[in-house]
Amino acid sequence: MENTPLSLVTGANGHLGNNLIRTLLNKGINVRASVRDLSNTLPFNGLKAELVKADITDKKSMVNALEGVHTFYAVGASFKLWAKDPVKEIYDVNMDGTRLCIEAAKEAGVKKIVYVSSIAALDYTQLPTRESNGYNPDRRNWYYNSKNDGEKLAFELSAKHGIELVSVMPSAMIGQTAFPPLSVSYGILKLVLNKEIPVDTKITLNWVDVKDVAEGLYQAAQKGRNGERYILANEQCMGIQEVTAIAKELFPELGIKMPASVPKGLLYLIAWLMEINGKIKGQAPLLSVTDLSMFSGLQQNFDISKARTELGFNPKPPRQIVVESLQYLMNNKTLFL
């Protein structure tokens, strides 16, 4: 590994970042991993990666972290759908982080960036959704806004500074290996197992194995075309009813019940009350009115032929990865449940 080009992964203690490090190390890649807090070393036990402290909103720390790096995997971001001040805590962090990271990459002499965007940056008005559809016109969520505007900014700045940049857009990642705190996607499976989803919101998710996404990032660095975007997801989405049915089948001893179907008006009332409670407690509500209006009934089905053809992306089927992830959670109860 001494003579292999160096790669940097930001957000290295997150679900995707940590699995990407494992993927790169298994391929003999020399890896530097950056985190904001060096005190939590659990995700890096047994991994031969260089661990450094850096913050995507601190340009100097990023220049230092990127010194000698050939390929920069820009994974780190503020990944949450709710915040007390969503503009400051989500949008500004992700936009400033994108700008500063690419400026730092230019100063450090980085040759290639694999930029982790999101399926949030896609236009769902035509199904199946493709990269060529353009960007998401729905501006009601600040995380979604940050991923749309952030990707556009990344392409603009990388072209300006002469750095190759490929964008990848993962869907809801679950699978091994995971560490607390759980990602938003994994948190939904936890809610199912803990019987905390009493009603069917008609919200769907497009499940994908985090290891498949990590492999997709590596292949994007090897084969991805400069200035192109690639969807890393499955073709078909899945509703909470189906996820709950799988959990009931796997673990009948838990006594999990199917979420009840309720009128849409009642759903919005429940979401409104949860929002009020969340504001009082200063924490994210389990369900918000915006969540319902944006995602209830949304079919997150994708045409992934571009990633299949150009990157060799071949994800596990949704049911398989849901089964494996539910079993993984149940086998790690002390960590997750």
C-alpha positions as CSV (number, residue, x, y, z in Angstrom):
1,M,0.0,0.0,0.0
2,E,3.0,2.3,0.4
3,N,3.2,3.1,-3.3
4,T,-0.5,3.4,-4.0
5,P,-2.1,6.9,-4.4
6,L,-3.5,8.3,-1.3
7,S,-7.3,8.8,-0.9
8,L,-9.1,10.9,1.7
9,V,-12.6,10.1,3.0
10,T,-14.4,12.8,4.9
11,G,-17.2,11.8,7.3
12,A,-15.2,8.7,8.1
13,N,-17.1,7.7,11.2
14,G,-20.5,7.9,9.4
15,H,-22.3,4.9,7.9
16,L,-21.2,5.4,4.3
17,G,-17.8,6.9,5.1
18,N,-16.7,4.1,7.4
19,N,-17.9,1.4,5.0
20,L,-16.1,3.2,2.1
21,I,-12.8,3.1,4.1
22,R,-13.2,-0.7,4.6
23,T,-13.9,-1.1,0.9
24,L,-10.9,0.9,-0.1
25,L,-8.6,-0.8,2.4
26,N,-9.7,-4.2,1.1
27,K,-8.7,-3.1,-2.4
28,G,-5.2,-2.1,-1.2
29,I,-5.8,1.6,-1.3
30,N,-3.9,3.9,1.0
31,V,-6.6,5.7,3.0
32,R,-6.6,8.8,5.2
33,A,-9.8,9.2,7.2
34,S,-11.0,12.6,8.5
35,V,-13.4,13.2,11.4
36,R,-14.4,16.3,13.4
37,D,-13.8,14.5,16.7
38,L,-10.9,12.1,17.3
39,S,-12.2,10.8,20.6
40,N,-14.5,8.2,19.1
41,T,-12.1,5.6,17.7
42,L,-14.5,2.6,17.8
43,P,-15.4,2.7,14.1
44,F,-11.7,2.5,13.2
45,N,-10.7,-0.4,15.4
46,G,-8.5,-2.8,13.3
47,L,-8.5,-0.5,10.3
48,K,-5.1,0.5,8.9
49,A,-6.2,4.0,7.9
50,E,-4.5,7.3,8.9
51,L,-7.0,9.2,11.1
52,V,-6.9,13.0,11.1
53,K,-9.1,15.8,12.5
54,A,-10.7,18.0,9.9
55,D,-14.0,19.9,9.5
56,I,-15.5,20.5,6.0
57,T,-16.3,24.1,7.1
58,D,-12.7,24.8,8.1
59,K,-10.7,25.3,5.0
60,K,-7.3,25.2,6.7
61,S,-8.0,21.8,8.3
62,M,-9.2,20.5,4.9
63,V,-6.0,21.7,3.1
64,N,-3.9,19.9,5.7
65,A,-6.1,16.7,5.4
66,L,-5.9,16.8,1.6
67,E,-2.1,17.3,1.4
68,G,-0.7,14.5,-0.9
69,V,-4.1,13.2,-1.7
70,H,-4.9,12.0,-5.3
71,T,-8.6,11.1,-4.9
72,F,-10.9,12.9,-2.5
73,Y,-14.1,11.1,-1.5
74,A,-16.3,14.0,-0.3
75,V,-18.7,12.1,1.9
76,G,-19.0,14.4,5.0
77,A,-22.1,16.5,5.2
78,S,-24.9,17.6,7.5
79,F,-27.2,14.6,7.0
80,K,-30.5,15.4,8.8
81,L,-33.9,16.4,7.6
82,W,-34.8,18.6,10.7
83,A,-33.0,21.2,12.8
84,K,-33.9,24.1,15.1
85,D,-32.3,26.4,12.5
86,P,-32.3,24.4,9.2
87,V,-30.7,27.1,7.1
88,K,-27.8,27.5,9.5
89,E,-27.4,23.9,10.6
90,I,-28.1,22.1,7.3
91,Y,-28.1,24.3,4.2
92,D,-25.2,26.7,5.1
93,V,-23.0,23.8,6.4
94,N,-23.4,21.8,3.3
95,M,-23.0,24.7,0.9
96,D,-20.0,26.2,2.7
97,G,-18.6,22.7,3.1
98,T,-18.8,22.1,-0.6
99,R,-17.2,25.4,-1.5
100,L,-14.4,25.2,1.0
101,C,-13.6,21.5,0.3
102,I,-13.2,22.1,-3.4
103,E,-11.1,25.2,-2.8
104,A,-8.9,23.2,-0.4
105,A,-8.6,20.4,-2.9
106,K,-7.4,22.9,-5.5
107,E,-4.8,24.3,-3.1
108,A,-3.6,20.7,-2.1
109,G,-3.3,19.6,-5.7
110,V,-6.1,16.9,-5.7
111,K,-6.7,15.3,-9.0
112,K,-10.1,13.8,-8.6
113,I,-13.2,14.3,-6.4
114,V,-16.0,11.8,-5.9
115,Y,-18.8,14.0,-4.6
116,V,-21.5,12.3,-2.6
117,S,-24.8,14.0,-3.5
118,S,-28.2,12.3,-2.9
119,I,-31.3,11.1,-4.6
120,A,-32.7,14.3,-3.1
121,A,-31.0,16.1,-6.0
122,L,-33.2,14.4,-8.6
123,D,-36.5,15.4,-10.4
124,Y,-39.2,12.9,-9.5
125,T,-41.8,14.3,-11.8
126,Q,-41.0,11.7,-14.5
127,L,-40.8,8.0,-13.6
128,P,-38.6,6.1,-13.5
129,T,-36.3,8.9,-12.3
130,R,-33.1,9.4,-14.3
131,E,-30.0,11.5,-13.8
132,S,-30.9,13.3,-17.1
133,N,-34.2,14.5,-15.6
134,G,-32.4,17.4,-13.9
135,Y,-32.7,18.7,-10.4
136,N,-35.5,18.5,-7.8
137,P,-38.0,21.5,-8.2
138,D,-39.4,20.9,-4.7
139,R,-37.9,23.5,-2.4
140,R,-39.7,22.7,0.9
141,N,-36.9,20.9,2.7
142,W,-33.5,22.6,3.5
143,Y,-31.6,19.3,3.4
144,Y,-33.0,18.6,-0.1
145,N,-32.1,22.2,-1.1
146,S,-28.6,21.8,0.1
147,K,-28.0,18.6,-1.9
148,N,-29.5,20.2,-5.1
149,D,-27.6,23.5,-4.8
150,G,-24.5,21.8,-3.4
151,E,-24.1,19.5,-6.4
152,K,-24.5,22.3,-8.8
153,L,-21.9,24.3,-6.9
154,A,-19.6,21.3,-6.9
155,F,-19.7,20.9,-10.7
156,E,-19.2,24.7,-11.2
157,L,-16.2,25.0,-8.8
158,S,-14.5,21.8,-10.0
159,A,-14.7,23.0,-13.6
160,K,-13.4,26.4,-12.6
161,H,-10.4,24.9,-10.7
162,G,-9.7,22.1,-13.2
163,I,-10.4,19.2,-10.9
164,E,-12.2,16.1,-12.2
165,L,-15.4,15.6,-10.3
166,V,-18.0,12.8,-10.5
167,S,-21.2,13.0,-8.5
168,V,-22.9,9.9,-7.0
169,M,-26.5,9.9,-5.6
170,P,-27.2,7.2,-3.0
171,S,-30.7,6.3,-1.7
172,A,-31.6,5.0,1.8
173,M,-28.5,3.1,2.9
174,I,-28.6,0.3,5.4
175,G,-26.5,-2.8,5.9
176,Q,-23.2,-3.7,7.6
177,T,-21.1,-2.3,9.2
178,A,-22.8,0.3,11.4
179,F,-22.0,2.2,14.6
180,P,-24.2,4.3,16.8
181,P,-25.8,6.8,16.4
182,L,-27.8,5.1,13.7
183,S,-28.3,6.8,10.3
184,V,-31.7,8.2,9.5
185,S,-32.3,5.2,7.2
186,Y,-31.3,2.6,9.8
187,G,-33.4,4.5,12.4
188,I,-36.5,3.7,10.5
189,L,-35.8,-0.1,10.7
190,K,-35.2,0.4,14.5
191,L,-38.6,2.1,14.8
192,V,-40.2,-0.9,13.1
193,L,-38.6,-3.4,15.4
194,N,-39.5,-1.3,18.4
195,K,-43.1,-1.1,17.3
196,E,-43.0,2.7,17.1
197,I,-44.8,3.1,13.7
198,P,-48.5,2.8,14.5
199,V,-49.9,4.3,11.3
200,D,-49.1,3.9,7.7
201,T,-47.9,7.2,6.3
202,K,-47.6,5.8,2.7
203,I,-44.0,7.1,2.7
204,T,-41.7,4.9,0.6
205,L,-38.0,4.3,0.8
206,N,-35.5,3.1,-1.8
207,W,-33.3,0.7,0.2
208,V,-29.7,0.0,-0.9
209,D,-26.8,-1.8,0.7
210,V,-24.2,0.6,2.0
211,K,-21.4,-1.7,0.8
212,D,-22.9,-1.6,-2.7
213,V,-22.8,2.2,-2.5
214,A,-19.2,2.1,-1.2
215,E,-18.2,-0.1,-4.1
216,G,-20.1,2.4,-6.4
217,L,-18.0,5.2,-5.1
218,Y,-14.8,3.3,-5.7
219,Q,-15.9,2.5,-9.3
220,A,-16.9,6.1,-9.8
221,A,-13.3,7.1,-9.0
222,Q,-12.0,4.5,-11.5
223,K,-14.5,4.7,-14.3
224,G,-16.8,7.6,-13.7
225,R,-16.8,10.3,-16.4
226,N,-15.9,13.9,-15.3
227,G,-18.9,16.1,-14.9
228,E,-21.4,13.2,-14.8
229,R,-23.8,12.1,-12.1
230,Y,-24.7,8.5,-11.2
231,I,-27.7,7.1,-9.2
232,L,-26.6,4.5,-6.7
233,A,-30.0,3.0,-5.7
234,N,-32.4,0.1,-6.5
235,E,-35.0,0.3,-9.2
236,Q,-38.0,-0.2,-6.9
237,C,-38.9,1.5,-3.6
238,M,-40.7,-0.2,-0.7
239,G,-43.4,1.0,1.7
240,I,-43.3,0.8,5.5
241,Q,-46.1,-1.8,5.3
242,E,-43.9,-4.2,3.4
243,V,-40.9,-3.6,5.7
244,T,-43.2,-4.3,8.7
245,A,-44.5,-7.5,7.1
246,I,-40.8,-8.7,6.6
247,A,-40.1,-7.9,10.3
248,K,-43.2,-9.8,11.4
249,E,-42.2,-12.8,9.4
250,L,-38.6,-12.8,10.6
251,F,-39.3,-12.1,14.3
252,P,-42.8,-13.3,15.2
253,E,-41.8,-13.3,18.9
254,L,-41.7,-9.5,18.9
255,G,-45.5,-9.2,18.3
256,I,-45.1,-6.5,15.7
257,K,-48.4,-5.2,14.3
258,M,-49.0,-3.8,10.9
259,P,-49.4,0.0,10.8
260,A,-53.0,1.1,10.6
261,S,-54.4,2.9,7.6
262,V,-56.0,6.2,8.7
263,P,-57.6,9.1,6.7
264,K,-55.2,11.6,5.3
265,G,-56.7,14.4,7.4
266,L,-55.9,12.4,10.6
267,L,-52.4,11.8,9.4
268,Y,-51.8,15.5,9.0
269,L,-53.2,16.2,12.5
270,I,-50.8,13.6,14.0
271,A,-47.9,15.1,12.1
272,W,-48.9,18.6,13.2
273,L,-49.0,17.5,16.9
274,M,-45.7,15.8,16.6
275,E,-44.2,19.0,15.2
276,I,-45.5,21.0,18.1
277,N,-44.1,18.5,20.5
278,G,-40.8,18.5,18.7
279,K,-40.5,22.3,18.9
280,I,-41.3,22.2,22.6
281,K,-38.7,19.6,23.3
282,G,-36.2,20.9,20.7
283,Q,-35.9,17.6,18.9
284,A,-36.8,16.2,15.5
285,P,-40.4,15.0,15.3
286,L,-41.0,11.5,14.2
287,L,-43.2,12.9,11.5
288,S,-43.8,16.4,10.2
289,V,-46.4,18.0,7.9
290,T,-43.7,18.7,5.3
291,D,-42.6,15.0,5.4
292,L,-46.1,14.0,4.6
293,S,-46.7,16.5,1.9
294,M,-43.4,15.8,0.2
295,F,-43.0,12.1,0.6
296,S,-46.4,10.4,1.2
297,G,-47.1,8.4,-2.0
298,L,-43.9,9.5,-3.7
299,Q,-42.6,6.6,-5.8
300,Q,-38.9,6.6,-5.4
301,N,-38.2,4.3,-8.5
302,F,-35.1,4.8,-10.5
303,D,-33.5,4.0,-13.8
304,I,-30.0,2.9,-12.7
305,S,-28.9,1.7,-16.1
306,K,-26.2,4.4,-16.4
307,A,-24.5,3.3,-13.1
308,R,-24.9,-0.4,-14.1
309,T,-23.4,0.2,-17.5
310,E,-20.6,2.6,-16.7
311,L,-19.7,1.7,-13.2
312,G,-20.7,-2.0,-13.0
313,F,-23.1,-1.1,-10.2
314,N,-25.1,-4.2,-9.2
315,P,-27.0,-3.7,-5.9
316,K,-28.6,-6.4,-3.8
317,P,-32.4,-6.6,-4.2
318,P,-34.3,-4.4,-1.7
319,R,-36.0,-7.3,0.2
320,Q,-32.6,-9.1,0.7
321,I,-30.9,-6.0,2.1
322,V,-33.9,-5.3,4.4
323,V,-33.8,-8.8,5.7
324,E,-30.1,-8.7,6.3
325,S,-30.3,-5.3,8.0
326,L,-33.1,-6.3,10.3
327,Q,-31.2,-9.4,11.3
328,Y,-28.1,-7.3,11.9
329,L,-30.0,-5.0,14.2
330,M,-31.4,-7.9,16.2
331,N,-28.0,-9.4,16.5
332,N,-26.7,-6.1,17.9
333,K,-29.4,-5.3,20.3
334,T,-27.1,-3.7,22.9
335,L,-25.9,-1.2,20.4
336,F,-29.1,-0.4,18.5
337,L,-32.4,-1.3,20.2
